[in-house]
Amino acid sequence: MNHIILHIDFNSYFATVEQQANPRLRGKPIGVTGGPARNAFACEAGGDRLERTVLGAASIEAKRFGVKTGMNLWEAKKLCPDIILVPGDSDKYLSCTTKFINILKNYSPYLEVFSIDECFLEILRLPFDKLRVAQDDNFMHAISIALMIKNRIKQEIGEVVTCSVGISYNKLMAKLAGSLYKPDGLVVIADEEAARWILDRVELDEICGIGPRIKKRLFNLGVKDFKTLRLVPQECLLASFKSYGETLYNMARGIDYNPILPFYEREEVKSIGHRHTIDHDTSDPEEIKQILLKLSEMIAARLRSKKLLGKTVHCWFRYGISNPRGLIQGGSQSNLGGLDAFFGNGMQTTIKYTDDGLEIFQAAWRIFQNMWYKEKIRMVGASVSNLKPAKPVNLSLLPEENNKEIIYQALDCINNKFGNFTLQRATLLSSCPMQRKPNPFLSDRRFKL
């Protein structure tokens, strides 16, 4: 084996960080929400104005009652009446993650930050000549490093915060190993023979890369498990799944060629977007217009902060909890089960390269009007892709263009210092407030390692 990979994954991350910060929460079932929890149960379950907040994380104690991350608050309350709701705090989690990553950087330069609570770490091999001795001793070396990491996390971050570690010969199997025993687990998958043995005993969607849609398509082909998947010829998988068929073929055999992407070699940003879930269903065009303008201004501010321009504007929305007219023409169903199933739609258009929030909004609003059927909606979002650097750029001789650039520089300077929308367009003065929510994938924060 050429690589030894560690996958380090915090257990119930947001929840355990809150328990570490507040000793009164330790040992109790808690749920971390994306926003204020005080009004979460103001209405009965299923009420029209039931707050749309879902759980960003559930503590280990809450999970014993069946509470899961992403569950609606009223569902969590039904399963665990004594659950304690805590509003999420992104800065607290990012601070903790910074400490976590600084620990890992001491053990290898090949560190990939996969999300806010999990990383991959490639361990440098020991210099042995005999392959068999090298494999055994290198895995023992990796286990000792994993134990040191666990110990340092308890000492430097907190005794309540735990992590599960998976050790294997590639990223795919290391991540699977880390998920097999939680909380505070340590599992090794040493070779492809061990990988096949494990794969034959797990569900298809327990491996990273097979979601509900891929699993359903595999089921339709008669593939119920990895043992059956290995019997399917690669040509058949390529015919059914295009290029992803090769990935599925390799997955069934424990093969993964994806390298570690060190934190100092990050991929370029491909798109920037925001979405907002409204705390009530609405069909008021003025309210929707305000929300979409605010989202567009947030996108534009982030484009300017990164010195980028965007050309392709994408707008999407989701209808309310139920769609009274049935399937909307051109819409797509997102089946989340029960009353939470809802429909939506999305389209994109191309404009000239811009970092102007008003221009982004005008394009997004045109899209929205073309695909909206005046039904009540619960969520609206917008994004900008097809990005390029803002400079070099041809200098404009038009005074209004130069003035606009000066105005945006002042606007961004003040809002960065005193908070988003300290300065804003007059039409947004009566708009609903929007706050950045805890994001498990580090969102687009200035995250410095």
Number of C-alpha atoms within 10 A of each C-alpha: 14 9 17 22 26 30 29 29 26 23 25 26 26 28 30 26 22 25 22 16 14 10 10 10 17 17 14 15 23 27 34 27 27 22 23 14 18 10 10 19 13 11 13 11 16 12 10 13 14 20 24 17 20 21 23 25 27 30 29 22 19 24 19 13 15 12 27 21 17 14 17 21 24 21 15 25 18 13 16 19 12 13 21 17 22 22 18 24 19 18 11 14 21 20 11 19 23 14 14 22 18 11 16 21 13 10 17 11 15 19 23 21 21 18 15 23 23 23 20 27 25 25 21 17 17 12 8 12 8 8 10 11 10 16 20 11 15 20 22 13 16 21 19 12 16 23 13 13 20 20 15 16 20 14 11 12 18 17 13 18 22 23 24 24 33 27 30 29 24 28 27 20 31 26 26 25 25 27 22 17 14 18 17 15 19 22 20 22 23 19 15 17 12 14 23 19 15 17 22 15 11 14 13 24 15 14 18 13 15 16 12 11 10 15 18 15 13 20 13 10 13 12 18 15 19 23 16 12 23 17 11 16 11 17 13 13 20 16 11 14 16 12 11 14 18 15 18 23 22 16 24 22 18 23 19 14 10 9 12 19 16 16 15 11 9 10 9 7 13 11 16 20 20 18 18 18 18 20 14 16 18 17 16 12 11 10 15 20 19 18 25 25 25 26 24 31 24 18 25 28 22 18 25 18 13 12 13 18 22 27 18 20 26 22 26 20 23 22 26 23 18 14 16 11 7 8 13 18 10 9 16 14 13 12 11 9 8 8 10 14 15 21 21 24 19 19 15 18 14 14 12 11 17 21 25 20 18 16 19 29 25 16 19 26 18 13 19 25 11 9 19 20 13 12 15 19 26 21 22 23 21 27 22 28 18 15 19 16 13 16 9 6 7 6 8 9 8 8 8 10 12 12 11 12 12 11 12 16 14 13 17 20 12 15 15 14 9 11 11 18 19 12 15 13 11 8 11 17 12 9 16 11 11 16 9 13 15 23 18 18 13 18 14 11 13 7 11 7 12
